[in-house]
Amino acid sequence: MGGLAHDHVRARDAVALPHAVLLVLAAIAAAVVAQGGYYLPGRLFTGALVAFALVLALRDRPAFGLVPVACAGLAAWAVLRAALDGDVTRSLPAVAAVGCLAAAVVVVRGADARQRELCASVLVGAGALVALTGWVAVVWRVPSWSVVADGLARAASTLTYPNAAAALLAALTVLALALNTAHPDSLPHAAAVYALVVGVGATLSRAGLLALLAGVVALAVFNGVRASLRHAGPPVLGALIALGALAPSFPAAEPAGPALAVAGLVVGLAVTAGLNRVTPLFRLVGVVAGLAAIGLGALFALDLGRLLAGRISTGSPDRTGATGAALDLVAARPVSGVGPGNGWFAFTGPGGESRVMRYVHNEYLQVLVELGAIGLGLVLLVLAALAVTVWRGRAGSSWAGAAAGLVVLLVHSGFDFLWHLPVIVLTAGLLAGLASPEPTARTPVPAAPTAEENR
């Protein structure tokens, strides 16, 4: 009887995700595999999964909130602006993007607290796999999962674009940090943080690092500085060990060091697991001593200036030229913009050659160019709706991490064309749904009396 009672308790306490939420997670996974969902086949498949998820969610008549309304306004303006140019189809990517964002928020908003935590854990686990594929790409120089830039092999994973991978991994890192803080004795959560930080470092993305720092600051504000830092030390220290062992594999002109990289990955994981089990005092001493040792090792054992040449500077001639060309287009059409899909940027490169770029690597400026001040104002309304929704939902173990993850994506969007990748838009919608107010309990409808009861 004791065993049966225990099984009954486990069954009662089990958490199952709603089918609609599972479909959104499947859409994110599909977009990850399909190069971020950037190309048409990936967009269509991802969009179909999200549409099916929304249909399932609408059966329960969820509360829509402010975000879908604001997204509808932005989509309507994109359609109208494209119609003024005589080609409504040019607005379809923008409409699909805001539609996916709104749908993900609506779907996840219907989940309760336990389902949201499970959803966050699944998303973090998927991110850890993305991070490890990026690490593999650098160590074994997998062409389809890495990009050589400035003479360095950079992790891109299946997204094929290092900065997009960095944005996704950085957002999921702060979500994993929040889960690790809520469950301090859980090795899987600490290991997930470890893997995600390694993944961010393997991309060598400056914008990703900046956005991650912004997210960590936001997490400390939302979740408390002491609580956030107490459990972040072991996985971050372990990740720095792994990245130190990975550093010699970055220069593309030199042979990679798989043996050293694998050893560093194993040692870093062992350090994470070991420090995660000790008392707070020993953990603090171990983290401080480990960081000091890593700092000294970087100074004397590694020539970081040579290994990471080209990634230490903060400037980019191409991005500077594209920004100047974008501002010229804004000056010509400040109110209504040049129209969706018409934002091409021509400029002269540093060597005097003519250059053309499709994206300005700043989504806020890209919107201002293509949809004008009206479009940017509507984007700000969407962001305001997200902020209000997140503020009203502040509760639960995953709230702080989801809110900080949104901060990561908003900061990184000022440095890359993230909104053109469905995987990023869907992740943002899922994070907003996780941070939204929990659904109110419905009053059960009394059952009709049976014939026996009437007698």
N, C-alpha and C positions, 0 to 999 in steps of 0.2 A: 504494500500500500504506500509506503514511503516513497518508493521509486516512482509509482504512478502519480503521486501528488507532486513530486518534483518535476516530472514531465509536464504536468498540467500547468504548473507555474511558468515553466519555460515557454510553453505554447502561448500562454496568456500574455507574457511579456515580449514575445517576438514582434518585430516591427516589419511591416511590409510596405513597400513604396506603392503609391497609386500608379496605375498603368500610364496615365498621362505624364507623370514625372519620369517614369522609366523611358518613355519615348523621347523626352527632352534630353535625358542623359545619353540615349542612343544617338540622337541627332548631333550632340557635341562630339561623341566618339567617331561618328561617321565623318564629321567635318575635320577632325584631327587627321584621320587617315587620308582624306581627300584633299591634302595640301591646304588645310585650313578652310576648305569649302570655297576657295577663291574662284575656281573655274566652273563653267556652267553645269557639268554633270554633278559635281559635288554640291553646288547650290540647289539644284533641283531635288536631289535626294534628301538633303538636309531640310529643305523647305517643306517637302512632303511629310517628313516625320513630325515636324513642328506643327503643321496644319492638322495632322491626325491627332496629335496630343491636345491641341486646343479644342477640337471637336469633342473629345472625351471629357475634357475639363468642363466644358460648357453644359454638359448634362447635369452637373451638380449646381448650376446657377451660381457661380462664384461672384464675389464682389470685385468689380473691375478696378476701382480706385482711380487715381489721377494719371498714372503713367500711360495706360492705353489711350486716354483722351488726348493727352499731349502728343503722343506718337501719331494719332490720327490726324491732328492738325499739321504736323510736319509732313506726313505723307501726302496730304491733300495739296499742300503748297508745291511739293516736288512735282506732282502730276500736273498742276496748273502751269507751273513754270515750263515744263517740258512741252505742254500743249501750245504755249505761246511760240515755241520754236517749230511747231508743226510735227513733232515726233514724240508722242506720249511714251513710247517704249523706252526712251532714255531714262525715264523716271523709275523703271521697274527695280533696278538694284537698290535704290534708296528706299522705295516702298517695302521691298522684301526685308531690308535690314531693320527698319523700325517696326515692321510687323513681327519679325522674329523676337525682337526685344520685348515688345508688349506681350506676345503670346507666352514667352517664357515666364514673365512676371506673373501673369494670370494663372498659369498652370501650377507653378511652385507655391504660389500664395495659398492654394487650397490644402497644402500639407500641414500636419500638426507638428509640434515641437520635436517629437522623437523621429518622425519621418524626415524632417528637415536635417536633423543631425546625421541620419543615415545617408541622405542625399549628399550632404557635404563630404562625408567620408568617402563615398563612391567617387565623387568628382576629384577629390585629393588623390585617391589611388590612381585614377586615370592620368592625372598630372605627373605622378611619380614615374609612370611608364614612359610618358613623353620625355621626362628629364633623363631617364636612363638611356633611351634611344639616342638622345643628343650626345650623351657621354660616349656611347659606343661609336657614334659617327666620328668624333674627334680622335679617339684612340685607334680605330681601325680605318680611318679615312674613307668612310662610306660616302661616295659622291652625292647620292640622292638625299642624304640626311645632313649634309654639311655644306658650308659655303666658304670659299677661300676669299678673303678680303684683307687688304693691307698686308699680304703675305702670311696671314694667319688662318688656320682651319677653325671655323666657328660652328658650333652646334646649331642646327636648324630643326632637327628631328623630322617628322613627316610633314611639318608645316612648311618646310623648304625656305623659310625666311627667318634668320636668327632673331631679329627684333620682335617679330610676332610670337615666336616661341618664348622669348624672354618675358614679354608682357603676360602671356598666359601663365607661365610658371611663377612669376612674381606675385600675381594676384592669388594663385592657389597656395603660395608659400604662407602668406599672412592668414589665409583661412586655416591652413594646417597648424600654424602656430596657435591660433585660438582654440582649436580642438585639442591640441597638446596641453594647453593650459587648463582646459576643462577636465582633461583626463591625464593627470601628470604621471601616473604609473603605467601608462599604455605605451609599450615599446613600438607598436605599429605606427602610432601617431608621431612619435619622435623620429622614427625611421623615415616617415614620409616627409617631414620637414627637412631632414638631412638630404634626401634624394632631390627634393625640389631646389634647395639652395645650390647643390652641385650643378643641377641643370641650368639654373640662372647664370652661374659663373661660367659654365661651358659655352654659353652663347657669346660671351665677351661683349655684351650689349651695354653701352654706357647709359642709354635711356632706361633699359631694364633695371640696372642697378639704382639709378636715381629714383625710379618709380617704386622699387622695393623699399628703399629707405623711407620714402614718403608713406608707404603703407605701414611700415613698422611703427613710425611715429603716430599715425592714426590709430593703429591697434593699441599702442600704449595709452593714448588718450581715451579710447573707448573702453578698454579692458583693465586699465591700471598699469602704471609703469612697472611696479614691483612684480605683479603677477605675470606680466608679459615677458620680462627679462629673465625671471627665475628659471623658467623651463626652456628658454630659447638657447641658453649657453651650450649645452651638450651637443645638440644637432648642428649648430653653427660652427662650433669648434671642429667637430668631425668633418664637416663639409670643407672647411679651410684646409684640413690635412689632405683630403681627397683632391682638392683643386691644386694644392701645391705639387702633388705627385702628377697631376695632369698637365701642369704648365709646360714641361719640355715637349709635349706633343702638339702644342699650338702652332709653332712655326712650320708652315707648309713646306719650306725648302729643306727641312731636316727630317730624318727618320723619326717616326713616332716611337714612344716608349711604352708599349702595352704592359710589359711586366711591372714597371714602376707604377703605372696608372692603376692597374688591378690591385697591387699591394696597397696603394694609398686608399683606394675605395674600401677595401676590407678593413684596414686599420681605422679609417675614419668611422665606419659603421660600428666597429668594436668599441671605440672611444665613446660614441654616442650612446650605445647600449650600457656601457659600464657606468658612465657618469649619470645616466638616467635612473640608476638603481641606488645610488649612494645617498647619504643624508645631505640636506641643503648646504651645510658648512663644507663638507668634503667636495661637493659639487662646485661651490664657488671657488675654492682653492684650486681644484683641478682645472676649471675653465680659465682662471686668471693665469695660472702657470702655463697652460697649453697655449694661450694666446701670446704670452711673452716668448715662448719657445718658437712659435711660428713666425713671429715678427723678427726675431734674431736669425732664424733660418732663411727667411726671405732676403734679409740684408746680406748675409754672408755666403749662402749656398746657391741662391738663384740670382741670375742677372735679369731682373724683371724688366729693366729698360730695354734690353735686347729681345727678350721673349715676347713682350707685349708692345713692341714698337708699332705705332700707328693707331693704337687704341687708347693711349694716354692723353692725347690732345682732345680738346673739346670742340674744335671747329670742323667744318665739312664744306669745302668749296662748292660742291654740287648742291647741297641743301641751301647754302647761302644764295646761290644764283637762282634756284627755283623759288625761294622766298621773295626775292626781288621781283621776279617775273609775275608772281602771284599778286603782289601789292600793286603792280601796274594794272593788272586786270581788274582788281577791286576799284582802283581809281576810275577806270573807264565805265564800270557798271556797278556802282556801290549798293544800290537798293535791291535790284532783282537778280543780280549776278549774270553770268554768261550762260547759265542753263546746266542741268544735270548731264554729266558725261562730257562736258565741253572744256573742262579745266586742264588744258595742256600747257606746259610751261617751257618756253624757249629762252635760252640765255647763252652767254659766251663763257666757255670754260676757262680755267686758269691758264691753259696753254694757247688760248685764242681760238679754239675750235668751237663750233656751234653744238649746243647740247639741247636736248628736249627730254623732259621728264613728265610722266603721267600724273604723278602725285607730288604734292609739296611737302610730304612728311610732317604735316600738322593738320589734323582733321578739322580743327576749328577754323583755320584759315582756308582749308579746302571747301568747307561749307560756305564760307563767306564769298569765295570766288564763284562757286557754282550756283548758289541759291541766294546770294546777296545778304544784306542786313536783315531782310525779312526771315530768311532761312536760319541765320545764326540766332535771331531772337527766338524762333521756335525751338531750336536746339536747346537754348538756355531754359526755355519753359519745360522741356523734357527733363533736363538735369534738375530743375527745381522740383518737379514732380517726384523724381527719384529721391531727392533729399528729404522731402516731406514724408514720403512713404517709409524710408529707412528710419527716420527719426521717430515716427509713430510706432515702429515695430521693435524698439530697443528692448529685447528680452531674449533669453535662451542662450545656450552655449555657443551657437554658431553665429549669432548676430554680429558681434564685434568683428569677427574674421571676415564675414561677408561684406560688412560696411567698409572695412579697411581694404578689401579686395577691389571694391568699386573705386576707391581713392587711387589705387595703383593704376587701374585702367584709364581713369580720367587724366592722371598726370602723364602717363605714357602716350596718350592720344595727342598730346601736344608735340610729339617728336616722330610720329609714324602714322601710316595710313591704316590703322587698326580696324576702323569701322567698315572697311571693305572686305573683311574676312568674317564669314558667318560664325566661325568658332569663337571669336572674341565677342561678337554681339550676343550670341547665345549664352556665353559664360557670364557676361554682364547682366543679362536678364535673369539668369538663374541666381546669381548673387543677390540681385535686388529682391527676388522672390524669397530667398532665405532670410533676408533682413526685414521683410515686410511684416505688418501685424498678423498675428496668428488668427486663423478663422474662428469665429465665435461658435460655441456649441449650439446645435440646433435642438429645439424642444421637440421631443418625440411625439408623434401623432398617436393618440390613444387608439388601440385596436377596437374594432366594432365588436359588441358583445355577441357571443355565440348563442345558439338556440338553447343549450343547456343552461347558460347563465340567465337567459330571459325567463326560463321556467323557475 
